Amino acid sequence: MYLPSSGVVYEYLSAVLSDVLHCQREPLALCLALLQYDKQLVTAELSASPHPSVTHLHQYYSKWLPQQCREQLFTSSECQLKGLPTPVSFPALMKDAFSRGPSTLLEATFRENVEGTLASMSISDFPVAIKQMLLYIKSTVDNLGTFSKDVGTAPLKTLMGILLELVTMLQGFQKNTSPEPAAETSKEGSDLFLEINQLSSVEGNKEQILVSALDSIFKHPCFEQWFLSLELAALPPHTLNPVRLKNLCAQLNDDILALLKTSTPTLHALGRLDLIASYMGAIERAVLKELTEKGSQATKKQSRPFQALLSLHSYMHSSNLRDVVSKLLLLPQESLISGGGEGTPAELSVYGRAALQILTESKAEPSRDHGVCLSPAHLRGLSTLLLSCSSAALEAFLLQTLSSEPGSAKLIHTDVLLHCLRGPLPATRAIGALLLQNCSTHRLGFELWCLEPANTEKLSDETGTFLPLVNTYLQVASREDPARPKDVQKEVVKVLKQALLSKLSQRVLGNLTEDSGAQLAETLANLIRLCANIKDTVDLVNTLPSALQKVDSFERWQLVDVITEKLADCPEEQETWRKSVVTAALKCLVAAFSHSKEPAAPWAKQEQSILGRLQGLLVGLLISPVLFV
């Protein structure tokens, strides 16, 4: 009965029934039941006026009744809302604003009030609050066609923004507080109500509350049905005109993607990526559909499916991701690059950049087991891209791939090496070196390149630029390979000796730094070992001992052993050489000691190495047929 003295009871029942309503995905059945109860109360013909909370609840749930089912059960004087408390909690504030209409959601004061109520929420308030927001969002989507053009999708954007803020805050609760052991709860029955044991142990079930909240969001039919529905040509039933439909899909997709980007790392950490499996599937299908229908032409704007793909690909199943990357890399070349007109360098298109980003990030996080195995066709596609456009990111990825998978060098097009030789920047030099090191076909290509007179001159003029490539080639040139003509190798080594031996010798004998000295000395040592004879080393034998005494760089000592080997057939000259090296070693050690007497000095290891070499030389001299005097 409507008794004036029972106002607190009416307010309590109204609040409980409102929460039950908020937990409905399809509220029509509950609203029809409430309508029947109200009809019974009206027909009871009680003289007392109904409590304001009762009339307000009637007006509230009537929003979800079809127009033909709505009835004016109370007179206008009875429907006055005076006597209702001012909303101070988040659910009450949202309920009041939603009841007033969509324009209320756009007021600045409303947003300020929301911020204040959010700050006072406890973790136990979130499950129902999130379901309340989901109900409002679904209702807004269903009624969007009735909004004015000026309002548009702005109320939906506001509601989705508040939902995102709730999720962010709830994740903050889960991260910033240590969860207590979770109480056992039964999953049987409806999830419309929070059980008593859930309420009593809510603080100890933060992880469970978070998972339950995210489940209610991402399993909601409104989100699952509308996400990328326009791109998949699978729209839910609607009555919107094309313009409003496009605006609705764009707004919902952007907001749902924001929720996914915020929640997916947490779901991954909790082992519950199954909650977003339908969204990952939708992304894959939409991307593959776009590539099938529009992949033959380069696009300048990133579509929403690709925005979602690039944001979430790290969490996709590896087999699905491989299908997407394979489809991308097997697109026509004109689809993967853009530009390249007069005076405009070609660059990767949206599709080309997407493929490269996925591959690069997949390589960077192999622990997630989402790596993409590149087939020969994929590598040929990447090679073609590198030849067709300028991309530092693509060069970095190929370098990373060749470093981690040396065998893939055999799958790279031979023109890639020529590309590296034409523009020998640090990244391309490193790529070229790995190709030479791991593939005989690329070595043959380098040999043929070196035999061209113009290139031989370039090697001599730009020695420092090509030094890494020459050094790598000299290290592997002597490998047995039946497919490579030996006469070509001999001719190339001869050309390299004529072009570089004298120049490298002069640079090694000059002033060196620790950075440049290592590769210079190593390249010269490899060149001497591979092709020099005794006559070629005469100048070095005479002048190197003096240079060995310097402490600007200890890298020159790499040449000692190779020269000693070259003098093996001339015992007397070898003995003289050893004596000069012993003298140089002693003077070098004295010079190094005078520069720094601290044991932990940067040169300590090098000094130890020279001491060891000195001991070996002295022993060799003592057992030599020629006496040491």
VORO-51618 format. One record per atom (N, C-alpha, C): y negated, z negated, x. Coordinates in steps of 0.05 Angstrom, whole numbers, plus 5000, padded with zeros to 4 digits. Last residue first. Example, Ala and Ser with C-alpha at 12.3 -4.5 7.8 and 13.67 -1.06 7.14 Angstrom:
<nodes>
504548585257/502148575273/499948435258/511448445264/509048445246/506648445264/
</nodes>
This chain:
<nodes>
524956067412/523355967434/520555917425/531256127389/528556067380/527055937403/535556667408/534756387410/531856357401/539357087370/536857077385/535856797385/543556967337/544157047365/541657047382/542256377296/541856667302/542556727331/542355857285/544955987288/544756287294/536855757284/538555607303/541255747307/534956067242/534156127270/535955997290/537255817199/537956097205/537156167233/534555327201/537455337205/538355617212/529455507190/530055377215/532955377221/530055707138/529255887160/529955767187/531355237110/533155467111/532555657134/526554947116/529154847127/531155067130/523055277088/522655237117/525255127130/524755227036/524955487049/524755457079/523454687029/526254777027/526655037041/517854727034/519454557052/522354637052/516755046990/516255157017/517754997038/518054686949/519454946951/519155066979/514354286957/517154226960/518854486964/509754576945/510154476972/513054406977/510554666891/510454896909/510954806938/510154136873/512654286869/512754516888/504654006887/506953846897/509554006896/500054216869/501554376887/504154246896/497453836837/498654076824/500454236842/499553176859/497753396859/499053646847/502252706865/502352836839/500453066837/501152516916/503752626910/503952786884/495052686947/496352546925/499052676919/492152956983/494252786994/495652626972/489653596987/490353376969/492653216980/488253907031/486753937006/487253696987/491953777069/489153707075/487453737049/496553997048/496353707051/493453617055/495454547053/495754427026/495454117027/495354597108/492954657092/493054527064/500554457121/498354307133/495854347116/503254867095/503754587087/501454407097/501455317123/500855297094/501155007085/503455217174/500555227170/499855197140/508955257162/507855017173/504854997169/509355787143/510055567126/508855307136/507856087188/506156097164/506755857146/512255967221/509555887229/507655887205/516256217191/516355927197/513555827205/514456747193/514456607167/514656307171/515256857246/512556867235/512356727208/520856817248/519156637264/516256627253/522357227215/522956957207/521256757222/520557677245/519457627218/519957337210/523957647288/521057617292/519657547266/528757747262/528357497275/525357437280/527958267245/528358057225/527857787237/527658537292/525258527276/525558307254/532958447308/530758347325/528158327308/536158687267/536358397273/533858297288/535859097221/534259087246/534158797254/538259067172/539459257191/537959257218/534958717144/537658627152/538958807173/530058787123/530258797153/533058717162/530758717069/530158987079/530459017109/531258157067/533558327061/533158617071/525958017080/528157937098/530658107093/523458207034/522858337060/525058267080/525557856997/526058136994/525458287020/523657347015/526557407014/527057707013/518057397011/519357337037/522257427036/515657466962/516157706979/517757657003/514556976941/516757136928/517457376946/510156796965/512656726978/515056856965/505756896934/506457096954/509157036967/504856456902/506556666891/507356876912/501356076914/503956056928/505856276919/494456156926/496756226909/499256216925/491155916961/489956006936/492156066916/492755767011/493655596989/492455676962/495156177064/493156097044/494355927022/499356347094/498156097102/496155997082/500656857076/502356637067/501156357074/497257177105/496557117077/498156887066/500057207153/497357087152/496557007124/504757467136/504857187146/502057057146/502957997120/503657797100/503757507112/502258357163/499958217152/500657997132/507158567181/505058487201/502858317189/509958667135/511158497156/509058397175/506459027110/506858767099/508058567119/507059477143/504359347140/504659067129/512559597137/511459527163/508759377160/515159767092/514459477093/513059397119/516460287097/514560217076/513559927078/520360287135/517760387142/515660307122/524760087107/523459927128/520660017135/523460277038/525060257062/523560097083/523560136967/522260146993/524360147016/526160076917/525760346928/524560356956/527459556901/528759786887/528460046903/524659186930/527559156929/528859416919/519359356920/520459376948/523559366947/519059246866/518659516875/519859556903/519758696864/521658866851/521459156860/515158546893/517858476903/519958646891/511158726859/511358836886/514158776898/512058396814/512258686812/512658816839/511157886837/513757956826/514158256824/505757926851/507757886872/510557956862/503458006800/502958196822/505158166843/505057546772/506057806764/505658016785/502457136804/505357136798/506357406791/496857226806/498557256830/501557276824/494257116759/494757396766/496757426789/494456546759/495156706736/495956986743/492756356808/495456276799/496356456776/489656886844/489556646827/492356596818/488157136910/489757126885/489156876870/485257586955/485057326942/486557336915/490158026986/487457926981/487457656968/495458156985/494458057010/491557947007/495858376935/497358126941/496257996966/492858836940/491958626921/493358356927/495759126977/492959046983/492058816965/500459206948/500559066974/497758956981/498759526906/499759256900/499759086926/497459996934/495359846919/496259566913/502360156957/500060096974/497959926959/505460226909/506260046931/503859966948/503760596868/503160306866/503660136891/505161126875/502661056860/501860766864/509861136904/507461286914/504961186901/513060836870/512560746897/510060876908/513161156824/511960886823/511360786850/515961596843/513261626834/511861356833/520961356854/519461476876/516461506868/522461216803/521961006823/520361106846/523061726782/520961546771/520361326791/527361926810/524762066812/522561886802/531361576795/530561596823/527861716826/531661696740/530861426749/529961436778/533362226742/530862166730/529861886739/538462176764/536362316780/533562266768/541361936724/540561776748/538361916764/540161966655/540662126680/539561966704/543361526611/540861586626/541461736651/548361416593/546761606577/544161686591/550561026625/551561306627/549861506613/547560556659/547360676632/548160966634/546459966695/548260196690/547960296662/539959786716/542259736699/543859996695/535459876746/537959916759/540459856742/531159726713/531660006719/534360056731/529559216702/531959316688/532659606695/525159116734/527258906731/529859016719/521959556725/523159516752/525359316751/520159446672/521859676678/523359646705/516958986681/519358976664/521259206670/512959216713/514558996723/517158976707/510659596678/511959686703/513859466714/508659246638/510659446632/512159546657/504958936667/507258806653/509459006647/501359346689/503059186706/505359056691/497559646663/500359726659/502359546675/492859396679/493459426650/496459476646/492759426734/492859166721/493659186692/492259986743/494659846751/494959576736/489560466730/489460236713/491960056718/490460856769/487760776764/487560516748/496060916768/494760846793/491960736788/497061056715/498360816726/496860726752/494161536713/493261306697/494461046707/497261856745/494561796754/493461556739/501761886713/501961766739/499261686750/499662156670/500361876666/500761736693/498862666691/496562516680/497162216677/504262816706/502162766726/499762606716/509862506679/507662676673/505262616692/513362096691/513562346707/511362546700/512561696653/511561656680/511561916697/515361906609/512461876608/511261846636/520561866627/519462136622/516362126620/520861306628/521161466653/520061746650/520261166574/518261086594/518461246620/524961396554/522361486545/520161416564/528661076580/528561356586/525961476577/527460596555/527160616584/526960916592/528960706503/526160666508/525560686538/534460736511/533060966501/530060946506/535860226527/535860436547/534460686538/532859626509/533859886498/533660096520/530559166528/532859136510/533959406500/526059256560/528059056568/530659076553/522859606531/524059696556/526359506565/521459266489/522959506483/524359606508/518658866516/521158796502/522759046495/514159176533/515959046553/518658976540/511859326484/512959526502/514859406522/510158816467/512058966451/513459176469/506358696507/508758526504/510858666487/502659106498/504059086524/506658916521/500958966447/502559216450/503959216477/498258486459/500558486440/502258736444/494258646498/496258446504/498758456486/494059386496/492859116492/495058906497/494659986511/495959746522/494259486520/495260496479/493260276475/494360016485/499360816498/496760936494/494560716490/503760496501/502660596526/499960716523/504760396447/504060166465/502860266491/506160916432/503860786420/502860556437/510860966460/508561136467/505961026456/513860596431/513260546459/510960716468/514060856381/512660596383/511960536412/517261286387/514361336387/512761076389/522361106378/521461136406/518461186408/523160596329/522660876336/521560896364/528060086335/525160156334/524860446343/533159936343/532560056317/529660146314/533359696392/534859946389/534260086363/530859216382/529459426397/530759696395/534358866359/532859036341/531259246356/536358536399/537858776392/536358966373/532958086400/532658306421/534058566413/530057726360/532357896355/532258136375/525557456378/527757296366/530357456363/522457876398/522957646415/525357486405/522158236356/523458326381/524158086399/519257916320/521958016313/523458096338/514357836347/516057606340/518957696334/512658366349/513058216374/514857986368/512158476295/514058626310/514758486337/507858116284/510558086271/512658236287/503758316314/504658046320/507458006307/502958816290/503858806318/504958526325/501258636241/503758786243/504758786271/496458396255/498558236243/501258376245/493458826273/494158616292/496458446281/493759476258/494159216245/495159016266/492160126243/491559906262/491859646248/497260606226/494860456221/494560236242/501760886242/499861016224/497260866220/505060596274/504060856284/501860966267/506360186239/504860126264/503660376276/509260466200/506660336194/505060286219/513760606230/511960816219/509260706212/515860106238/515060266261/513060486252/517159956186/515159806200/514059966224/521260346177/518860346161/516560186174/524960186214/523660456217/521160466201/526259696192/524859706219/523659976224/528759866145/526359696144/524759716170/533060156165/531060296149/528460136147/536059746190/534859966206/532660116191/533859136157/535759346162/534459556180/532558456167/531358726167/533558926174/533157916126/534558066146/533558356145/528957406115/529557676106/530757826129/529956706101/529456926119/530357196108/530256246076/529256466060/528656706078/531455746097/533655936091/532756156072/527655406114/528055426085/530255616077/527355486168/528755246158/529255256128/523955896181/526855956177/528455726166/518156026176/519555796164/522455856159/516556496201/515356246210/516755996199/519156896174/519956846202/518956576211/516256866127/519156816126/520156756154/511257016143/511656746134/514656666133/512457566155/511357386175/511857096168/514357776107/516057776130/515157576151/509857696074/512457576067/514257556091/506058006101/505657716097/508257576091/508258526097/507858396123/507558096121/508158616042/510658626057/510458476083/502558586034/504458406020/507058386035/500559006064/499858736071/501758536059/502859436034/503559396062/502859116072/500459365984/503259335987/504159296016/495059445998/495859195985/498859155989/495459786063/494659766035/495559486024/493159756129/495259696110/494059676082/488960316149/489760036150/491859986128/485760816189/487660736169/488360446172/478660846201/481460806211/483260726188/474361356186/475361106176/478261056185/472761856202/471261636213/472261366203/475762116146/473962186168/472361936177/481061656129/479461896126/477761946150/483961196128/484761406147/483361666144/486160876068/484060966086/485061186104/492560536072/490160636058/488060716078/499660486067/497160486083/494960596065/503760506031/503560266048/501060256065/503760986007/503460755990/502960496006/504861346046/502161356034/501661126016/510261256056/508361156075/505561156063/513961015998/512861236015/510661126033/517960416006/515960575992/515060806010/521160076033/522260346029/520360516012/518659596032/518759736058/519760016055/519259435978/516659475990/516759656014/524759375972/523359565955/520559635967/525558966009/526859226013/525459445997/522758555985/521858656011/523058936016/525958485938/523058555936/522058675962/530958345959/530658585941/527758675940/529657875986/530558116001/530258365984/528657545943/526457615961/527157855977/533757485922/531657615906/529357705923/536257225965/537257495956/535157635939/533356735969/533256935990/534257205982/529356515915/531956545926/532056775946/522756275931/524556445917/527256455930/519155995960/520955835944/522856005927/515956355985/517456176002/519456015986/513056615945/515456745955/517156555973/508356435921/510856285916/513356395929/504056765933/503656475932/506256325932/505957275929/505057185955/504456885956/507257285873/509357325894/508457215921/502257225849/504357025845/506457045867/499957705865/498657455872/500657225870/503458065842/503458035871/501957785880/502357985787/505057945798/505057905828/496758145788/497557865784/500457805792/495158595842/495758525815/496658235813/489858745884/492358595882/492858515853/487259395890/487059125879/489758995876/488559895909/486559745923/486259455914/494760225921/492960085903/490959925919/497860855930/496660615942/494760485922/503561065893/500661095900/499560835910/508660945881/508261195895/505261245902/508960485850/509260465879/508760715894/508860455795/506260515809/506560525839/514060355778/512260525762/509860615777/516560045818/517960285807/515960465793/512859645826/513459825848/514860075838/512959395775/510459525785/511059725807/518259205775/517359405755/514859545764/518058845817/519759085819/518959295799/514358475795/513758615820/515458875822/517158305749/514558435746/513758595771/521758075771/521958305753/519358455751/519457655802/521057865815/521158115797/516857355761/515357465784/516857695796/521257205730/519157375719/517457505740/523956875766/525157115757/523157305745/520256465771/520956625794/522256885786/520456285718/517956395728/518456565753/525656085714/524856305697/522256435706/525555665752/527255895757/526356135740/523155175750/521455415751/522955675756/527254815752/525354795730/523555035728/529954875799/531154995775/529154995751/527754575838/526554845834/527754985810/528654045853/528654125825/527254395820/528253745900/530653895894/530953985866/523653505914/525353355897/527953495890/521153915943/521853665957/523753495940/520454275901/522154345924/523054095938/516754005870/519354065859/521354135881/512454015906/513553765898/516353805887/511354575910/512154415934/513454145927/510154685854/512554785867/513254635893/505154495834/507654345829/510054425846/501054855849/500754565853/503354415852/503155345834/502355305862/502055005868/503655265779/506055315796/505455255825/498355205763/500254985759/502755015776/496555715776/495355485789/497155235786/499656015740/500056045769/498855815784/497255855693/500055785698/500655815727/492156085700/492455795698/495355705703/493256635703/491856505725/492256195724/495756715654/497256765679/495856625702/491656585617/494156425618/495656465645/487856985629/487156705631/489656535634/490757465619/489557415645/488957115650/492057405565/494257425586/493057365613/486957395542/488757165539/490857165561/485057905554/483657665564/485457415563/488658225526/488458245556/487157995568/487558055474/490258025486/490158035516/482358215467/482957935467/485757875479/483358775470/481458645488/482158345490/487058895428/487658945456/485958795476/487358335381/486658615388/487058655418/492857925360/490457975376/489858265380/497257705337/495557865320/492957935334/504057655362/501257585362/499757775343/510257495394/508857585370/505957485370/509957605467/510757455443/509357565418/511358195505/509358015493/510657865470/513358495550/515058315534/513258105520/511558785595/511758915568/513658755550/510558535641/513358595636/513758735609/505058465637/506158635659/509058715655/504958115594/503658375592/504758565613/507557665614/508757815591/507558095588/506457295653/506857575661/508057745639/507956805607/507456855636/508357145643/509356735553/506856875559/506556945589/514156445553/513956705539/511556865548/513155975583/515356155591/515056435578/508955745553/508555835581/510656035589/511455665503/508855805505/508455915533/516055345513/516255635506/513655785508/516354945570/515054985545/515155285538/518354835619/520254915599/519054965572/513854645645/514954905653/517155005635/512754145618/510754365622/512154635626/517353845619/516153905593/514054125595/518153825674/520053955657/518854025630/513853505689/513953785698/515953955682/515553025665/513053155657/513053445665/520352925692/520352965663/517853105653/518452855744/520353075738/520353135708/515252395736/514152645746/515852885739/519052025719/516852095701/515652365710/522151995765/523352085740/521252175720/518451775801/519652045806/520852155781/517551285776/515351475780/516451755785/520050815757/521251085753/519151305756/517650325756/519850375776/521150645773/514150345715/513050335742/515150385764/517650325671/516250575678/515150585706/520849965646/521350015675/519850255685/519249935594/519349695609/519649745639/519850465575/517150345577/517150095595/525350525577/523650695594/520950565597/527050155540/527750105568/526150285587/525050405494/524050145502/524550095531/523651115500/525350895494/524250635505/519151535470/519751395495/521351145488/520952105431/520151825434/520751715461/522752615435/520252575422/519152295426/527452785455/525552685475/522852645462/533352565419/530952715421/529152605442/539752465453/537852435432/535352595437/541152265520/542052345494/539752305473/539952085569/538652335562/539452425534/538651405584/540451605572/538751845564/537351125648/536451195621/538251415610/537150615695/538850815682/537750865654/531350565736/533150455716/534750685703/530550665806/530250775778/532350645760/527550235851/529950355841/529750435812/520550435859/522650235858/525250365848/516650835904/518150805879/520250585881/510550685930/513350695936/514950645910/505051135920/506350875915/509350905919/503351645929/501851425941/503051155936/506552025902/506352025931/505251775943/505951905848/508651915859/508551905890/500451945840/501851685835/504551685849/499852485851/498552295869/499852015865/502352715808/503552745835/502352555855/498452565770/501152455768/502652485795/494052875787/493952585787/496752455787/496153385778/495253315804/495153005807/496953365722/499253405740/498553325769/491653305704/493653105698/496053125717/489453785722/488453535733/490353305728/492154145690/492554155718/491653895732/489953985640/492853955645/493453965675/484654145648/485253855644/488253805650/485454695650/484254555673/484854255672/487254805600/489054855622/488054705648/482554685571/485054535566/487054565590/479055075591/478454795593/480954625591/481555555576/481155495605/480555195609/481255505521/483855505534/483555435564/475755545513/477155295507/479855275520/474856085533/473755855547/475155595539/476256565510/478456405521/477456155535/471156585461/473256715476/475556535484/465856465444/467656255454/469856375471/463656955429/462256795449/464056575461/467057125390/467057265415/465757105437/470456565357/468256765360/468356895387/477356525340/474956425354/472856645355/481956725318/479856625299/477356535313/485356855359/484057075344/481956985325/487356375375/485256495392/483856715376/491456075355/489056115338/486756255353/495356045394/496056155368/493556225351/492555795435/493556065439/494156195412/491655305411/489355465419/490255755423/496855115406/495255155382/492855335388/498155065461/499655245443/498055315418/494454665475/494454935488/495855135471/495954235444/493354355440/493154635452/501054135466/500754205438/498054335432/499654015518/501354255513/501154335484/496853535511/495453775521/497054025516/501153215494/498853255476/497353505485/504253205539/505253345515/503053395495/500752905571/501453185579/502553335555/500852425544/498252565548/498852855555/506152265548/505152345522/502552495525/506352175606/508252355592/507152445565/501851825622/501852115628/503852275611/501851285616/500351435596/500751745599/504351055658/505851055633/504351225612/500551045698/502651255699/504151265673/494050965666/496350865683/498551075681/487251175668/489951205659/491951085678/481951175684/483050915675/485950935666/480651685696/480651495718/481951225710/480451945647/482651995666/482851785687/475651765626/478151665614/480551715633/471852045658/471951755657/474451645647/473152575648/473352475676/473452175676/471752605594/474552635602/474952525630/466152555596/467752335584/470752355592/464953035620/464252785634/465852555622/466553385580/467853395607/467353135622/462953255539/465853225535/467253215562/458153405560/458653115556/461653065552/458453955559/458453815585/459053525582/462854285514/460454125519/460653975545/467454545501/465754675521/463254515527/470054285461/471354285487/469554405509/467054425417/466654155428/467854135456/468854915402/466254905416/465854635428/473654825374/473754925402/471054895416/473454195336/473454485339/473154575368/474453665324/471753765318/471554065322/479553575343/479053565314/476353695307/478753565397/480353785386/479853805356/475853085402/474653335410/476153575397/479652705384/477052725371/475752995377/483752785422/484252815393/481652855378/481252645470/482252915466/482652975436/480252095459/478052285465/478852575460/485451905453/483551885431/481252085434/487751995504/488852125480/486852125457/483951685537/484251975540/485452095515/479951195500/482251275517/482451585518/475751145466/475351055494/477651125512/472451355408/474751395426/474051315455/470150845364/469351055383/471651105403/474050735304/472950655330/472150895347/471750885238/473650945260/472450855287/467550815205/469450585208/471550635229/467251455177/465951205186/467950985187/469151925160/470451805183/469051555193/470552085092/468552015113/469951865136/473852185052/474552305078/472452245099/471751995005/474051845017/474651945045/468152374993/467152114999/469351945013/471452814982/469752815006/468752545013/478052574963/475352674957/473652664982/484352804986/482352584984/479652714978/487353254988/488553024974/486452804970/487253874988/485053674990/485953434974/492354195026/491354095001/489153885006/495754745054/493654545057/492654455029/499055165050/500254895046/498154675047/496355625062/497355595035/498455325029/495455565117/493255545099/494155505070/500255135150/499355395141/497155365119/498254585191/499454675166/498554965160/495554375232/497954525239/499454615214/491354105210/490754335228/493154495234/493353665186/493053905169/492354145186/493053245221/495553395221/495353655204/487553105210/488453185237/491053355235/487152935157/485553165166/486653285193/490652505162/491252725143/489652975152/488052175198/490652285205/491352525188/483652055166/483252205190/485852325200/485851755125/484652015119/484252185144/487551325157/489551485142/488351755135/482951115178/484951225197/487051395183/480250925132/479251165146/481351285166/484750755079/483450675104/482550935118/483350945011/485050945035/483350865059/480850484962/480550724977/482250715002/484650204908/483350174933/483150444948/487850354865/484850344861/483450334888/492950834868/491950574875/488850574873/496351254851/493951184836/492950904842/500751494871/501051214864/498651104849/499151984888/500151964860/500651684852/497851864940/495751944922/496651904893/502851764962/500851544962/498651614943/505252254956/506452024942/504351794941/502152554991/502152614963/503152384946/503552315040/500752285030/500652355000/508852495044/508252205042/505452155031/507953045048/509352945025/508852645021/505353065098/503953155074/505253045049/509352905132/507052735129/505452805104/512553375127/513653105119/511352915114/509153755150/509953775121/511053515111/509053555202/506553565186/507153595156/514253635219/513153365217/510653355199/514554195217/516354035201/515253745197/510454365254/510254425226/512054245209/510454315310/509654085294/509854125263/514054455361/513554595336/512954375315/513854055399/513354335408/512654505383/511253405394/512653625381/511853895394/508152995412/510653055427/512253285416/504152925376/503453045402/505953135418/506852655336/505952925331/505353065358/507352165361/509752315354/509052605349/501952025365/503552075389/506052225384/500851975310/499452185326/500952235352/504051545297/504651805285/503252035300/501251155326/504051215332/504751495322/496151165302/496451225331/499251305338/497551015250/496251275255/496551355284/499550505258/501250715248/500150995253/494750255275/497050265293/498950495284/491450315231/490650435257/492950465275/494350015194/493850305189/493150445216/494049505218/496649635214/496349935210/488649405214/489849425241/492549565239/487749375158/486649595174/487949635201/489249055116/491349155134/490349385152/485548925079/486048735100/488048825121/485749335041/483549325060/484049135083/491849675032/490449415029/488249405050/495450125007/492950135021/491349875016/502450005017/500050005000/497550005017/
</nodes>
